[in-house]
Amino acid sequence: MQPGKLSVAFIRTTSGEFTGTSKMILRLVDGIGDDFEPIIICQKDCPLLEQARERNLQTEVIPYRGVLDNYGGSLLSPSPLQFLRMIFRIGQYNFDAHRVLSEADIIWCDTLRTLLTLAPTAILSDTPVIWNVGLGEKSEGIYAWLNEVCFRLADHVFIESELQAERLYGKQFDRHRQKFTIFYKGIKIDRFATSTESEHPDGGSEPLTIGTAGTLTERKGHHTALEALARFQDEHPDLDFTYRIAGGTSHPKHHEYEAELRRQISRLGLENVVEFCGWVDSEDMPEFYQSLDVFILASSAEGIAGVVREAMASGCAVIATDVGGNPEAITDGETGRIVPPDSPDAIADALSDLVSNPRHRREIAENGCEYTTENFSVETYVNRYADFLRRVAARQ
């Protein structure tokens, strides 16, 4: 470590996909300043490490061995033998990680799973530990106990929405409120900003382009959006529209979901409507958003989704589900539309309203763009996070 610099170990449990959390880490390390020395640690090679190396950042691969490399739910209810194996592997991981983490001024964990794996280090080391809550696990059943353990392991908890914290943790949030730091994550506004003038201000006969962006996983609610589109198509049989999906799969367990979506499209008669765009490179996402009139995010769980803010900054009218902190980005009817999760009817109704009222759609797009520009810039986020890290290090 270079003298005078704060070493921050960012530990990311990755399934191999380049998700919003990975993008957020790169935005953060790109902007936090010369007085920091970030180290990015993953359990296997992945797109995050590849991009970090392109930036000449220090990276480490410290694998999850044996039972720890299980992405299923069996680790939540292990047999006695599996529990012993898990304890052994956790000890092994912390032994492997000690070489790097012993030199760190701050340890940053991206998920509950990561923090639980780092439990021995969190308990035995004086190094402050940050638990960065992204999606989070609602405190019900075994997760209530696991979240409580993590609140005790972490010195600081970062989350971007007080509403999300209240929804996830309830009374636990009240008990541990002093550990929380809350402020919005940022996006690169200037990459997405565009004119919000509608291409069809008078509701003309030009094709309507609707779209979404997200990994092809059940949590993203693609199946719900497709059901909504089928109803929307039935209600507007003469309307020419396209639905574009930017996203793909990189984990075998998601391939079957994609196959289910394709079967659903055939069953609903949407073959001539839906376009799978596959993975869209981050530098091409502004062009994707700007090709859309309406953006839909039908997720069943989120923090404050980055794609929502990017779409708003790009001048799209946005429909998003009432999950996580999304209502802190969208005021229903003013800067976008908020609908209940798992409700195709609510999405179809909101979409029909926007299509039937092009002036209102344009106003929502303009208001959303303005609100995003004022509240979600990456510069503000990075500056605040850098100050947060400095305060964490100063309290050692």
N, C-alpha and C positions, 0 to 999 in steps of 0.2 A: 504494500500500500504506500502511496506517495505521501510524504509528510504534509500535514496541514489539511489534508482532504478527508471528508467523511466517507467512510466505506459503507455502502448500503447493499446488503445481500437480498436481492429480489428472488424469492423462491416460488416457482410457478409449477403446479401440477398440470401437465398438459396431456391431452389425448391425441395430440398430433395436429389439431386444427388451429388455424390462425384466427382466433376469436377476438371479441371486443376487448377482453382483458389483456390479451397479448398486445393489441394495438395501443391500449392505454399505457402499458408499461413502456413501450417504445416512445410514445409521446412524452412521457414523464422523463425518461432518461435523456431524451434529446434536448430537453429544455431546462433541467434543474440547475445547471450552472457548473462552472469550472471547479467549485469547491467541493464537488461530490465525485466519488469514484464508485460507480455502480458495478455490481457483479450479478449476472443473471444465471440462475441455477434451475435446471429442469431435470426430470428423472430420465429423459431420453432425448435424443436429437429431434428437433422439431423446427417448424418455420420461424418461431420466435428466436431461437438460437442462431439460425441462419442469418436473419436480418440483423441481429445484434453483432454478429461477427463482421458483417459488411460495414458496420459502424465502428469497428475496431474496439468494441467493448469486451470486457473480460467475461467469459462464459465458462460454465462448468456443467458436466453431466454427472449427476450422482443418482444412480438407478434405484428405483424401488424393486427390491428383490423378493422372490418367492410370493407369499400370500399378499404382500403389499401391492403387488402389481395387478390386483384384482379390481376391475371397475364395476363389478356387480354389487348387489346388496348383501352378499353373504358375510362380509366383514362386520356388518351391524349385528349379526346374531351368530357369532362363531361357536363352533363346538369347542370343548375344553382343549383338545389337541390343536385345533386351528388357533385358538386364543394364545396358546403358548408359542406357536410359530410366529404369530403376529408380534408378540412382545419381543421375541428374539430378533425379528427383522427390523423392528423399530429401533432397537438398540444398535443393530448393525448399521442402519442408515445414519443415525446420529454419530456413530464412530467415523463413518466415511466422510460425513459433512464437517466434522470438527476442524479439519485442516483449513477449510475455507472460513467457516463461521467464527472461529476463534479470533480472526483478524477483523471481523466486521464491527462497525460501530452501531449498526441497526440491522435487525433481521425483519424482513417484510414477507408475510405469508399471504397467499392469494385466496385460500379456501380453508374451510373447517378441516378438511382432510389433511391439508398441508400442515396446519398448526398442530393437530393431534399427532401427526408423525414426528414433529419437532418437539414434542412434550418434554423429553429428557433435557434437551438443550434449553428450552424455555424455563425449566425448573432450576437447573443447575448453574446456568450462566447469568451474569449480571447484565448482559447485552439486552437493551430494550427490544421487545418484540411487538410488531404491528400486525394486527389481523385486519386485512383489507377485505371487507365484505362486498362481494360482487352481487351474485344472485342470492346467496344465502339460503339456509334451510329453515323453514318455519318451525318454531319451537313447539312441536307436538310429539308425543310418544318418546321414542328414544332420543330424538333430536333435541328435546327440551333438556335432557341430561347432558348430551354432548355439547350443546351450545353453552351450558353453564360451565362445563369444564374449560371450554375455550375462553370464556370471559375471565376465568381465573388465571389461565396461562398467559393471556395477552396483557401487555402493559398499556396498549393503546388499540382502539378499534376505530377504523376509518370506514365511513359509509357516506354515500352521496345524497341521502334523502332521509330526513327525520320521519316522514310518512312511511317509508320503507322499513325503517328500524322499528317503528311502532307496530306495523303489520306483521313483521317477522317475529319479534321478540316479546311484545306485550309488556308484562310486568318485569320481565328480565331487563328490558331496556331502561325502565325506571330505576331498577336497583343498581345498574352499572352505568348509568348515564355519564358519570364523571370520566369514564374511559373513552367516550365517543368523541370523535371529531367529525363534523358534518359539513361538507360543501360539495357543490356540483363538480363533476368531471367535465372536461372541456373537449371541444372539437376545433379543428382548424377552419374557422369560419370562412376565411378568404378562399379556401379551396372549393367551397360549395356555393358561395353567394352568387346569385344570378338575378336577373330581372324576374319579377313575379307576375308580369303581364300574362294573362291567360292566352293560350293560342286560340281558344274558342270562346271569347268573352260573351258572345250572344247565344251560346248553346247550339252552334251550327252542326253540320252533319259530318264534320271531320271525325275520324276514329278517336275514341277515348282510350288513353293508356293508363292502366292501373298497375301497380307493382308492389313487391315486397323484397326484403333482403334478409337473409338469415340462413344459418346452417339447416340442413334438412333433418331436423329432429322434431320429435313430437312436441317438445316444450314450446317451439316457435309457432305452433298452432296452424300450420299450413293446411291441415285437413279442415279446420274450422273455416278458414278463409275460402276454401274451395266450395264448401257447402253454401256459404254466403253468396258466392258468385253465381252458383246455380240458381238460387232464388232470385238474385238480381237480374239474371238473364231471362228468367220466366216473366218478370215484371216489366222488362224493357226489351221485348223480342225484336224490335226494329233497330236497336242501338248497336252500332259497330264498336266493339271494344276488345282490347287485348290485356291479358294479365301476365306480367313478366316476373319471374322468380329468379333473383340473383342469390345463388348459394349452392352448395353441394355437400357431399359427404366425404369424410376421410377416415372414418372408423367403421369397421365391419358391422357393428350393431345398428348403424344408421341406414345401411343399404336396404334392409327390408322395409323400413319406413318409406324410403323413396319409391320402392316398388308398390307399396300400398297406395301412395299418392297417385301414381300413374294409373293404377286400377280404378281409383276413385274418379279420376278425370274421365276415364272411359265410361264409367257407370253414369256419371252426371251429364255426359254429352258435352264436355268442355274441350274436346281435342283441338278444335279450331280456335280456341280462345287462349289457352295457357301455353306459355313459352318458358321452358327451362333454360336459363342463361348460363348455368354452371357457376363456378367460382368467378367472380369479377375482381380483378386486381384493384387494390385500394386506389391507385392513381386513376383508374377508370370509373370509380364510383360516382364522382360528380356528374359525369356524362350520363350515367345510368339514371340517377335521380332526376336530372333535368329533362329526361325523355318522358317523365311521368306527369300525369295530371293529378293523380291521387295515389298516396302511399298508404298501405295497410300493414299494421303489425298486430297479429292475432295471438300473441304469446300468452301462455298460461302463467308465466313467471318471468320477471325482469328486475333489474335495478331501475335506473332510468336509461332506457335503451339508447345507445349511441346512434343507431340507424334512424331513430325517430328525430333526434336533433339534427342529424345530417340532412334528412329529407326536408325538414322545416327550413333549414338554412338554404336549401336549394330551391325553395319556392313551391314545394308540393303542399297540397292540402292533405293533412295526415289524419288517419283513423287509427287509434291505438287502444289496446285493452287497459282496463283499470286495474293494473297490477304494479307491484313495486312502487317506485316513485314517479311513474309516468304522469299522474295528475299534476306533479310539480312542474312538468314541462308543458303540459297542455291544459288550458282552461277550456272546458267543453263549450263549443259553439263560438269561441272567440279566437283561439290560436290553433284549434284542431277539433277533433271529435274523440271523446272518451266513451268506450263501450264496455259492457261487462265481458269478462273472459268466457270462453267456451259458449259463445252465443252467436251463431250464424245469423239469426234473425236481426240482432242489433247491428251487426256489421252491414247487412244488406240494407237496413233502414237508413243508416248513416250515409252509405254510399248513394242511395237513391236521392236523399236530401241534397247532397253535394252536386249530383248530376242534374237534378231538376232546378237547382238555383245557382247557375254559373257565377252570378255576381257575388253571392254569399261565399261560394267556393274561392273566388279570387280574394275576397276580403280575409278569409281565414288564412289563406296562403301568405298574404302580405303581413298579417299580424303575427303569424308563426315565425316568419323569417325575421321580423324586427325583434321579437322577444328572444329568439335564439341568439341573435347577434349581440344583444345587450347582456345576456346572462350566462352564456355557455362558451365563451372564448377559451381556447386552450392556453393562451398566454396568462389569463387570470388564474386558471386552474393550476398551471405549473408553478407560478409564483407563490400561490398559497400553499401548495404542497411542499415546495422547497422550504418555506418558512416553518411549516409543520415539522418536517424532518429535522431542521436545525433545533427546534424547541425540544423535540424528542431526545436528540443527542445531548443537548445541554443539561437535561434532567438526570443523566446517568449518575 
